[in-house]
Amino acid sequence: MRNIDFTPLYRSAIGFDRLFNMMENASPNNSGGYPPYNIEQQDDNHYRITMAVAGFAEEQLDITQQQNTLIVSGTKTADEGVERRFLYQGIADRNFERKFQLADHVNVIGAQMENGLLHIDLEREIPEAMKPRKINIGRSELLESNE
């Protein structure tokens, strides 16, 4: 099984390392390495998961986000009445389910298929109350009202 080294991303994703740790320790029910995928950071708040899903049509794929878990599954229907005899079968033709743990406030903003690749775009939306705010130095209004 391939291990992905997220170390370079830690330098530019301060406070977001929880997402990378969870992805590194993905649950063992993730079909081994199938289908292969990439995770890229596009900027501070935008990420993209790209999965190689050759042989699957859009209607055979399902993407679900439940709280901090992203679930991508593919279901192939059996070819009824078609008997196939392979001399060699190197192309995987099986169902899959892959789970990704997402950091807090990360949401799926879109998905698209292109040349056998499924692109899932993610965005980190920090609530206004959690964003940094500028504090002016001076007398506190509370102190002024007590005088």
C-alpha positions as CSV (number, residue, x, y, z in Angstrom):
1,M,0.0,0.0,0.0
2,R,1.3,3.4,-0.9
3,N,1.9,6.0,1.8
4,I,1.3,9.6,1.0
5,D,3.7,12.0,2.7
6,F,1.8,15.2,3.7
7,T,4.8,16.8,5.3
8,P,5.3,19.5,2.7
9,L,1.6,20.5,3.2
10,Y,2.1,21.0,7.0
11,R,4.3,24.0,6.3
12,S,1.6,25.9,4.5
13,A,-1.5,24.5,6.2
14,I,-1.1,25.5,9.9
15,G,-4.0,24.3,11.9
16,F,-5.2,22.1,9.1
17,D,-2.9,19.2,9.9
18,R,-5.7,17.3,11.5
19,L,-7.2,16.7,8.1
20,F,-3.9,15.3,6.8
21,N,-3.4,13.1,9.8
22,M,-6.9,11.6,9.4
23,M,-6.3,11.0,5.7
24,E,-3.0,9.2,6.5
25,N,-4.7,7.0,9.0
26,A,-7.7,6.3,6.7
27,S,-9.9,3.5,7.8
28,P,-8.9,0.0,6.7
29,N,-12.1,-0.6,4.8
30,N,-10.9,1.6,2.0
31,S,-10.5,-1.2,-0.6
32,G,-6.7,-1.1,-0.3
33,G,-5.4,1.3,-2.9
34,Y,-8.4,1.1,-5.3
35,P,-9.3,3.5,-6.8
36,P,-6.1,5.5,-6.7
37,Y,-6.4,9.2,-5.8
38,N,-4.5,12.5,-5.3
39,I,-5.2,15.3,-2.8
40,E,-3.9,18.7,-3.8
41,Q,-4.0,22.0,-2.1
42,Q,-4.9,24.7,-4.5
43,D,-4.6,27.6,-2.0
44,D,-5.1,28.2,1.7
45,N,-8.8,27.3,1.7
46,H,-9.3,25.2,-1.4
47,Y,-8.5,21.5,-2.0
48,R,-9.1,19.0,-4.7
49,I,-9.4,15.2,-4.5
50,T,-8.9,13.5,-7.8
51,M,-9.8,9.8,-8.2
52,A,-9.1,7.5,-11.1
53,V,-12.5,6.0,-11.9
54,A,-12.0,4.7,-15.4
55,G,-14.8,2.5,-16.5
56,F,-17.4,4.1,-14.2
57,A,-20.1,6.4,-15.6
58,E,-21.3,9.4,-13.6
59,E,-24.6,7.6,-12.7
60,Q,-22.6,4.7,-11.2
61,L,-20.8,7.1,-8.7
62,D,-22.1,8.5,-5.5
63,I,-20.6,11.3,-3.4
64,T,-22.0,11.9,0.1
65,Q,-20.8,14.2,2.9
66,Q,-21.9,13.4,6.4
67,Q,-20.6,15.8,8.9
68,N,-16.8,15.5,8.6
69,T,-16.8,12.4,6.5
70,L,-16.7,12.3,2.7
71,I,-17.8,9.0,1.1
72,V,-17.2,8.2,-2.5
73,S,-18.6,5.0,-3.9
74,G,-18.9,3.3,-7.2
75,T,-21.3,0.5,-8.1
76,K,-20.9,-1.5,-11.3
77,T,-23.8,-3.6,-12.6
78,A,-23.1,-7.1,-13.7
79,D,-23.2,-7.7,-17.4
80,E,-26.2,-10.0,-17.6
81,G,-26.0,-12.8,-20.2
82,V,-22.5,-11.8,-21.3
83,E,-19.9,-14.4,-20.5
84,R,-16.4,-13.1,-20.6
85,R,-13.2,-15.1,-20.6
86,F,-10.1,-13.1,-19.8
87,L,-6.7,-14.3,-20.6
88,Y,-5.4,-11.4,-18.4
89,Q,-7.4,-8.9,-16.4
90,G,-5.4,-5.9,-15.3
91,I,-8.2,-3.4,-15.2
92,A,-10.2,-3.5,-12.0
93,D,-13.9,-4.0,-12.5
94,R,-15.3,-3.9,-9.0
95,N,-17.4,-1.8,-6.7
96,F,-15.6,0.5,-4.2
97,E,-16.2,2.8,-1.3
98,R,-13.6,5.2,-0.1
99,K,-13.9,7.4,2.9
100,F,-12.1,10.7,3.7
101,Q,-12.1,12.4,7.0
102,L,-12.5,16.2,6.5
103,A,-11.4,18.9,8.9
104,D,-13.9,21.1,10.6
105,H,-15.6,23.6,8.3
106,V,-14.5,21.9,5.1
107,N,-17.3,21.3,2.6
108,V,-17.7,19.9,-0.8
109,I,-18.4,22.7,-3.3
110,G,-18.5,20.6,-6.5
111,A,-17.6,17.5,-8.4
112,Q,-16.9,16.7,-12.1
113,M,-15.8,13.9,-14.3
114,E,-13.1,14.4,-16.9
115,N,-11.3,11.8,-18.9
116,G,-11.9,9.0,-16.4
117,L,-11.0,11.2,-13.4
118,L,-13.4,12.3,-10.8
119,H,-12.5,15.7,-9.4
120,I,-14.0,16.7,-6.0
121,D,-13.5,20.3,-5.0
122,L,-13.4,21.2,-1.3
123,E,-13.4,24.6,0.5
124,R,-12.7,25.5,4.1
125,E,-15.3,28.1,5.2
126,I,-14.3,29.6,8.5
127,P,-17.3,31.1,10.4
128,E,-17.1,34.8,10.9
129,A,-16.9,34.4,14.7
130,M,-13.7,32.3,14.3
131,K,-11.9,34.7,11.9
132,P,-9.2,36.9,13.4
133,R,-10.3,40.4,14.2
134,K,-8.3,43.6,14.8
135,I,-8.1,44.8,18.4
136,N,-7.5,48.6,18.7
137,I,-5.2,49.6,21.5
138,G,-6.7,52.3,23.7
139,R,-9.0,52.7,26.6
140,S,-11.7,50.1,27.0
141,E,-15.3,51.3,26.7
142,L,-16.1,49.4,29.9
143,L,-13.5,51.4,31.9
144,E,-14.7,54.7,30.4
145,S,-18.3,54.0,31.5
146,N,-17.3,53.3,35.1
147,E,-15.5,56.6,35.6
